[in-house]
Amino acid sequence: MSTEIITTEKMVYGGDCIAKIGGKTVFVPYAIPGEKLEVEITKDARDYSEAKITRILEPSPHRIEPVCPYYGICGGCNMQHISAEHQEKLRSGILRDAFTRVGITPPEIHVVSGPAFGYRSRFQIHDGGLMQKKSNKIVPIDSCPCATKEINEYLAENTVSKRPRGRCHIFGSEKSGASVIVAKEENRGPEAKAVNSIKGKKIKKTALRFAGTAPIPENTCTVTLCGKRISFDVKGFFQSNMTVLEKAIPLITGGIKGNSCLDMYAGCGTFSVFLCDNFSNLTLVEHNRDALVQAEQNLCGCRHESYGLSGETWAKYHAETCIKNNGGYDAVVVDPPRSGMEKEVCKWLCSSSIPRINSLSCDISTHARDASFLIKAGYKMKSLYLLDFYPQTSHIESLAVFSK
């Protein structure tokens, strides 16, 4: 492949910087905007090229030496070569670009951040190590600078050979007030399993579609956040950065109160635990019934009703009944998966005239898309926050506050 001299322009979604060669866009990982680089083209497609750095001719003043010996090998971090302060500016710019691209001029972006290292309390290991970047190979590790002290103590006390095989979920934080929890891996749900027939041929036997659910005590972790105890399954979803989560909770759940509130995509009830203090009626919608069982325990004693359904099903068949029984919603907290709100949920919210919508997202492109529908429906974006849960990476989570 050929080598070229380029000057990088800006960082884009995913963490690569772009440059131009003969009018064609080139994506360069591990670069910083404004650098002069010698690069080697590794992929030359019709509309774009990809390149790797072979020599840094004029480095950015924000370029630093990565602290991790696995940087560039493990598939986790991709911004450790940039100073922490400049990382925040770059992630803010990427977030702003995502909304600008769909025709939205966002308000000033507020950054909610915490320590640059030692923040990650939720960890996944594969055969005792981490997955190599763009590969299924395993990188054996002794420690991780992004992991919490508790996680690193576990890694130090348990060499790779002593750690569980396969994929394993681990949680360790001072907020849990206990030792590191290593998830007990179990096969649950409707997976099809192969079994031997009498003639020795393998046949598939499918488990029951739904046979009930209950918490697994060995996998249950409890943390104390903003003065409240919240339990969750280590194998399920929960935020990894407890410092940023504690700062974000008041922004997500504070400043709103009234008769009824909807927590859409409620998970284990992390936000509902706080919302129930400010509302007489609370509705939780969450398709993952394992998470909903945890939510029921977290909300014990609080007035609420839960729906173990997809957002689409709830919006189609249950929304109007909830409003009829409890009155109109005064506020909504919506925290969808990476794919964004389901179409029926977004459509229902756009027509709902609910005064306040606090919209979270772990994917800025789908967040911007959903925001554009709300704005077209008459909502105004009052605030936009970069929730900087994952320093040293290009991963961006955001909170947008809408009112009508």
C-alpha positions in Angstrom: 0.0 0.0 0.0 1.1 3.6 -0.7 2.3 6.2 1.9 1.0 9.7 2.0 1.6 13.0 3.9 -1.6 14.4 5.4 -2.8 17.0 7.9 -5.7 15.8 10.0 -8.8 17.9 10.1 -11.2 16.8 12.8 -12.2 13.8 14.9 -15.4 12.0 13.9 -17.8 9.5 15.5 -15.8 6.4 16.4 -12.6 8.3 17.3 -10.8 8.4 14.0 -9.6 11.6 12.5 -10.3 12.5 8.9 -8.1 14.1 6.3 -8.3 14.5 2.5 -6.1 12.9 -0.2 -7.1 14.1 -3.7 -10.5 15.0 -2.5 -11.2 11.6 -0.9 -11.8 11.3 2.8 -9.2 9.3 4.7 -9.9 7.8 8.2 -6.9 7.7 10.5 -7.1 6.0 14.0 -4.9 7.2 16.9 -4.5 10.7 15.4 -5.4 14.1 16.7 -6.9 17.0 14.7 -4.2 19.4 13.3 -1.4 16.8 13.1 0.9 16.4 10.1 1.4 12.7 9.6 2.9 10.2 7.3 0.4 7.4 6.8 0.0 4.2 4.9 -3.2 3.4 3.1 -4.6 0.1 4.4 -7.9 0.2 2.6 -8.9 2.1 -0.5 -12.6 2.0 -1.1 -14.5 3.9 -3.8 -15.7 6.7 -1.5 -13.1 6.7 1.3 -9.8 5.3 2.5 -8.4 4.0 5.7 -4.8 4.6 6.9 -2.4 3.9 9.7 0.2 6.3 11.1 3.8 5.4 10.1 5.4 8.6 11.3 4.3 11.6 13.3 5.8 14.7 11.5 4.2 17.5 13.5 2.4 16.2 16.7 -0.5 18.0 18.4 0.4 19.8 21.6 -2.3 17.6 23.2 -0.5 14.3 22.3 0.8 12.4 25.3 2.4 9.0 26.0 -0.3 6.3 26.8 0.1 4.9 30.2 -1.2 1.4 29.4 1.1 -1.2 27.9 -1.8 -2.8 26.1 -2.9 0.4 24.4 -3.6 -0.2 20.7 -3.6 -4.0 21.3 -6.7 -4.4 23.5 -10.0 -3.4 22.0 -10.9 -1.0 24.7 -9.4 2.5 24.8 -8.7 4.5 21.7 -7.9 8.0 23.1 -5.2 7.4 25.6 -2.7 9.3 23.4 -4.7 12.5 24.0 -4.7 14.7 27.2 -7.8 14.2 29.3 -8.9 17.8 29.0 -8.6 17.8 25.2 -10.5 14.4 25.0 -13.5 16.1 26.6 -13.4 18.9 24.0 -13.2 16.4 21.2 -16.1 14.3 22.5 -18.1 17.5 22.9 -17.4 18.4 19.3 -18.4 15.0 18.1 -21.7 15.2 20.1 -22.4 18.7 18.7 -21.7 17.5 15.1 -24.2 14.6 15.5 -27.1 17.0 16.3 -26.0 19.6 13.7 -26.0 16.9 11.0 -29.7 16.4 11.5 -30.5 20.1 11.4 -30.5 20.8 15.1 -28.5 23.7 16.6 -27.8 22.4 20.1 -27.5 24.6 23.2 -24.2 24.9 25.0 -23.0 21.4 25.9 -22.3 20.8 29.6 -19.8 18.1 30.4 -20.4 15.8 33.4 -17.1 14.1 34.1 -15.0 12.3 36.7 -11.5 10.8 37.1 -9.7 10.1 33.8 -8.5 6.7 35.2 -9.6 4.2 37.8 -13.2 4.7 37.1 -14.5 1.5 35.5 -16.2 -0.8 38.0 -18.0 -3.0 35.5 -15.6 -5.3 33.6 -15.8 -8.1 31.1 -13.0 -10.7 30.7 -12.8 -13.4 28.1 -10.8 -16.5 29.0 -9.2 -14.5 31.7 -8.1 -11.6 29.5 -9.4 -8.9 27.2 -10.3 -9.2 23.5 -7.7 -7.9 21.1 -8.7 -5.0 18.8 -10.6 -6.3 15.7 -9.8 -9.9 16.6 -11.0 -12.8 18.6 -7.6 -13.3 20.2 -7.2 -12.9 23.9 -4.9 -10.4 25.5 -3.7 -11.6 28.9 -3.6 -8.6 31.3 -2.3 -8.1 34.9 -4.1 -4.8 35.4 -6.1 -2.0 33.6 -5.5 1.7 34.4 -9.2 2.4 33.6 -10.4 -0.2 36.1 -11.2 0.6 39.7 -8.9 -0.3 42.5 -11.1 -3.2 43.5 -11.0 -4.7 40.0 -7.3 -4.4 39.8 -6.9 -6.1 43.1 -8.9 -9.0 41.8 -6.7 -9.2 38.7 -3.6 -9.1 40.8 -4.8 -11.8 43.2 -6.1 -14.1 40.4 -3.6 -14.8 37.5 -5.1 -15.4 34.1 -5.1 -19.2 34.6 -7.1 -18.8 37.8 -9.8 -16.6 36.2 -13.1 -18.1 34.8 -13.1 -19.4 31.2 -15.4 -17.9 28.6 -17.0 -14.5 29.0 -17.2 -13.4 32.6 -18.8 -10.3 34.1 -17.1 -8.6 37.1 -18.1 -5.7 39.3 -16.0 -4.0 41.9 -16.5 -0.5 43.4 -16.2 1.2 46.8 -19.9 2.1 46.2 -20.8 -1.6 46.6 -19.1 -1.8 50.0 -18.2 -5.5 49.4 -15.6 -7.6 47.6 -15.5 -8.0 43.8 -18.5 -9.9 42.5 -17.7 -12.4 39.7 -20.9 -13.5 37.9 -22.0 -17.0 37.9 -22.5 -17.9 34.3 -25.8 -19.8 33.5 -27.6 -20.7 30.3 -31.1 -19.3 30.7 -33.9 -18.4 28.3 -35.1 -19.8 25.0 -31.8 -20.9 23.5 -31.9 -24.0 21.4 -29.7 -26.8 22.7 -28.3 -29.8 20.8 -28.8 -33.2 22.3 -28.0 -36.7 21.0 -30.8 -38.9 19.7 -30.9 -42.7 20.1 -29.2 -43.1 16.7 -26.4 -40.8 17.7 -27.6 -37.9 15.5 -27.8 -34.4 17.0 -31.2 -32.8 17.2 -32.3 -29.5 18.5 -34.5 -29.1 21.6 -35.9 -25.6 22.3 -36.5 -24.5 25.8 -39.8 -23.0 26.9 -40.4 -19.5 25.7 -40.7 -18.1 29.1 -40.5 -20.1 32.3 -40.4 -17.3 34.9 -37.4 -15.5 36.3 -35.8 -14.8 39.7 -32.6 -13.1 40.8 -29.5 -15.1 41.1 -28.1 -14.2 44.6 -24.5 -14.9 43.6 -24.8 -12.4 40.7 -26.6 -9.7 42.6 -24.7 -6.5 43.5 -25.9 -3.6 45.6 -24.5 -0.1 45.4 -25.2 3.1 47.3 -25.7 6.1 45.0 -26.9 9.5 46.2 -27.9 8.0 49.5 -30.1 5.2 48.0 -29.3 1.4 47.7 -29.8 -0.1 44.2 -29.4 -3.8 43.4 -28.7 -5.2 39.9 -27.5 -8.4 38.2 -23.8 -8.2 37.4 -24.5 -9.9 34.0 -27.2 -7.3 33.2 -26.8 -3.7 32.2 -25.6 -1.2 34.7 -23.4 1.9 34.3 -19.6 1.4 34.8 -18.7 4.8 36.1 -20.1 5.4 39.6 -18.7 8.9 40.0 -20.3 10.2 36.8 -23.5 8.3 37.5 -23.9 10.0 40.9 -23.4 13.4 39.2 -25.9 12.6 36.4 -28.7 11.2 38.6 -29.8 14.7 40.0 -29.7 16.1 36.4 -31.9 13.2 35.2 -34.4 12.9 38.0 -34.2 16.3 39.8 -36.2 19.4 39.0 -39.3 17.4 38.0 -42.3 16.5 40.1 -46.0 16.1 39.9 -48.7 13.4 39.8 -47.4 10.9 37.3 -44.0 10.0 35.7 -43.0 7.4 33.0 -39.7 5.7 33.2 -39.3 4.2 29.7 -36.7 1.5 29.3 -36.4 1.5 33.1 -33.8 -1.3 33.5 -33.4 -2.2 37.1 -35.1 1.0 38.2 -32.0 3.1 38.8 -33.8 6.4 38.0 -37.2 5.2 39.3 -35.8 4.9 42.8 -35.3 8.6 42.8 -38.3 9.6 40.7 -40.7 7.9 43.1 -39.9 10.6 45.7 -41.3 13.3 43.5 -44.3 11.7 41.9 -47.5 10.1 43.2 -47.7 7.6 40.4 -44.8 6.0 38.6 -44.9 3.7 35.5 -41.9 1.5 34.6 -41.6 -0.1 31.1 -38.8 -2.6 30.6 -38.8 -5.6 28.2 -36.0 -7.4 30.2 -37.9 -9.2 32.9 -34.7 -10.1 34.8 -34.0 -6.4 35.1 -37.6 -5.7 36.1 -37.4 -8.3 38.9 -34.5 -6.2 40.3 -36.5 -3.0 39.8 -39.4 -4.4 41.8 -37.1 -5.1 44.7 -35.4 -1.7 44.4 -38.9 0.0 44.5 -40.4 -2.0 47.3 -42.7 0.3 49.3 -42.9 2.9 46.5 -46.2 3.4 44.6 -45.6 2.3 41.0 -46.7 -0.1 38.3 -44.4 -2.1 36.0 -44.8 -3.5 32.5 -42.5 -6.3 31.4 -43.0 -5.4 27.7 -41.3 -3.7 24.8 -41.8 0.0 24.6 -43.7 -0.5 21.3 -46.2 -2.9 22.9 -46.8 -0.6 25.8 -47.3 2.5 23.6 -49.7 0.6 21.4 -51.8 -1.2 24.0 -51.3 0.2 27.5 -50.4 3.9 27.4 -53.9 5.2 27.2 -55.1 2.9 30.0 -52.3 4.2 32.2 -53.3 7.8 31.5 -57.0 7.0 32.0 -56.2 5.4 35.4 -53.6 7.8 36.8 -54.0 11.0 34.7 -51.6 12.4 32.1 -47.9 12.2 32.6 -46.1 15.2 33.9 -42.6 14.0 32.9 -40.9 11.1 31.1 -37.4 9.7 31.5 -36.4 7.7 28.4 -33.2 5.7 28.3 -33.3 3.4 25.2 -30.8 0.9 23.9 -28.2 1.8 21.3 -30.8 1.6 18.5 -32.7 4.5 20.0 -36.4 4.7 20.7 -38.7 2.3 19.0 -40.8 4.1 16.3 -44.1 3.6 18.2 -42.5 5.1 21.4 -41.1 8.1 19.6 -44.4 8.6 17.7 -46.4 8.4 20.9 -44.1 10.8 22.8 -44.3 13.3 19.9 -48.1 13.3 20.1 -48.3 13.2 23.9 -47.7 16.8 24.9 -46.0 15.7 28.0 -44.4 18.9 29.5 -41.0 17.5 30.2 -38.9 14.7 28.5 -35.5 13.9 29.8 -33.9 11.8 27.1 -30.7 9.8 27.6 -28.8 7.9 25.0 -25.7 5.7 24.6 -25.6 6.4 20.9 -25.4 10.0 19.7 -26.6 9.3 16.2 -29.9 7.7 17.2 -30.2 10.3 20.0 -30.0 13.1 17.4 -32.4 11.3 15.1 -35.0 10.9 17.9 -34.4 14.5 19.1 -35.2 15.8 15.6 -38.7 14.1 15.7 -39.4 15.7 19.1 -38.4 19.1 17.9 -40.5 18.8 14.8 -43.4 17.9 17.1 -43.0 21.2 19.0 -40.6 20.4 21.7 -37.6 22.6 22.5 -34.2 21.3 23.6 -33.5 23.2 26.8 -30.2 21.5 27.8 -27.7 19.1 26.4 -25.1 17.2 28.5 -22.1 15.0 27.6 -22.2 12.3 30.2 -18.5 11.4 30.1 -18.8 7.8 31.4 -15.9 6.4 29.5 -12.7 8.5 29.5 -9.8 7.3 27.2 -12.4 6.1 24.7 -14.6 7.8 22.0 -17.8 6.3 23.5 -20.2 9.2 24.2 -23.4 9.1 26.3 -25.7 12.1 26.4 -28.7 13.7 28.1 -31.1 16.1 26.4 -33.8 17.9 28.2 -36.9 18.8 26.2 -39.9 20.9 27.2 -43.2 21.9 25.6 
